[in-house]
């Protein structure tokens, strides 16, 4: 892999691969079917797909990754350094987590970036496939499933146990007071 990446005529999609070998989190992280479809199609190069005329109609621009990066201001929107050697969407996808983040700054980052990324992929998909039905009701609340997963890091896994324990204690206290009253 390193040899392929360092060759002068290497594939741009190969550069966008995750830096570590393993199962890509896009395959198992919680997201809607449409969100996962867009993410995977971006990963394998099927989105944007065959270049078509862009919405912006700027100088007969086509929907290539380079044009969409500039047209949608992806570096700015996704907070990606302008000197990164891969496209901003792949950059963010490569940073996807394997566990819900516990650090507040990482939770805040993903709570801000993930819905934005889902909305960008929705817009790119609708721009590249203008004849398809993209009614917002089919894509409500972009990124909500992953956001729930991220927020799950704030929950104590023993909360249900401790709540049940408190309920049992209160029952015990009630039965004790009933016993003493008789």
N, C-alpha and C positions, 0 to 999 in steps of 0.2 A: 504494500500500500504506500509506504513512504517513497519507494522508487517511482511509482506511478505519479505521485503528487509532485515530485521534483522534476519530472521530465517537462521540457518546454511546451509540448503540444498536449498537455493534459486536459481532461474533460472538466469543465466548470462545475458540473453536477457532482463530480467526485470530490471536489474541494468542499462542497457543501455538506458532506457526510459528517456524522458525529465523530468526534476525535477518538472515541473509545469503542471497541467492539462490544456488542451486547444487543439486547432487544431494545429497539427504539421505544421510548415512553409514549410516543404518539399512538402506538398500537394498543396500549392498555390504560392510559390515563382516562379519567371520566370526562367525556364530552359527547355531544349529540352525534348522531350518524352523519349529518351534513357537515358539522365541524370536522369530524375525523376524515371524511371524504376529501374535504378541501386541503387539510394538512397533508394527508398522504399523497394526494395528486400534486401538491407543491413539491413534496420531497422527491418524487420520482420524475418530475419535470413535465407532468401532464397539465398542470396549471401554471402558467396561462394557456398552454396548448398552442395550437396553430395561431400565429400572429394575425390579429384582425385590427381594424381601425379603432383607435382608442377614443374614449368619450371626449377627451380634451380637443380632438381634431386639430392638434398643433402640428403644423408642417407635415401633414399626412402621417402622423406617428402611428406605429404599430405596437401592439401589446406584447412587447418583449420584456424580459425581466429587467433589463437596463432601463427601458423607458418607464415601466411601472414603478421602479424604484424612485425615479426622479419625479414622475407625475403625482404619485401619492405621498411624496416626501417621507419615504419609509425610514430613512436614517433618523430623521427628527422625531417622527411619530413613535417609533419603536425604541428610541434612545440607544441607537447603535452607533459606535464610533465611525466617522466617515472614512477612516483608513482601513476598515476591516476588509479582508480579502474575499469575503463571500457576501451574498445578498443579505439584507437585513432580516428577512423572514427566516431564512435558514439559520442565521446567527442566533435568533431568539429560540428557534426550535431546538438547536443544539444545547441550549442552556436549560431545557426542560428538566424538571426534578424527578427523582425516583421516589421521594418521600415528601410528605407535606412539610413545608419549611416551618421551623419553630421560631426563627429570628424575626422580629417585627419588621425590620427593613426589607427582608426578602418577601415576607407576606404582602407587604405594601407594594413592592415592585410587581409581583405577579398579579395582584389584584387590579393593578392599573394597566399592565401590559397585555395580559391575556385577553380581556374583552376587546381591547383595541386591535390586537392581532386577528381575532375572530371577525371583527367588523371589516378589517382591511381585506381579508381573504374572501369574505362575502362580496365586497365591492369589486374585487378583481374578478371573481367568478362571474358576477353579473355583467361586468364590462366585457369580458372575453366571450360570453355566451349570451348575447342580447336577445336571442329568440326563446330562451327558457323562462319559466315562471319563477320569479324571485320575490314572491309576496312576503313581506316581513313576518306574517303570522306563521310561516313555515320555519322561521329562524328567530324565535322569540328570545330575548334576553341573552345576547351572545356571551358565551363563556361561563354560564352559571354553574354548570356541573363541576368544572375544575375549581371554580371559586369556592364551592361548598367543600370540596376535598381539601383545599388550602386552609380553610377555616377550621377544619377538623383537627388541625394541629393544636388549636387553642383549647380543645376539650380534653379533660382528664379522662383516660380510659376507665378509671375506677369511679367516675361520677355515678353511674347507675348502681354500682355496688354500694357506695356510701349512702346514696339516697334510700336504697332498700334497707340497709343497716339501720338508718335513722328511723325509718318507718317501723321496723321490728322493735327497736328500742322504745318507741312511743307506744306501741301496742303492749309491750312488756310493762311499761310504767302504768298504763291504763288498767291492765289486769291486776297489777300489784295494788293499785288504789282501790279497785273493786273488791279485792280480797280483804284489804284492811277495813273497808267500810262494812263488811258483813259480820 
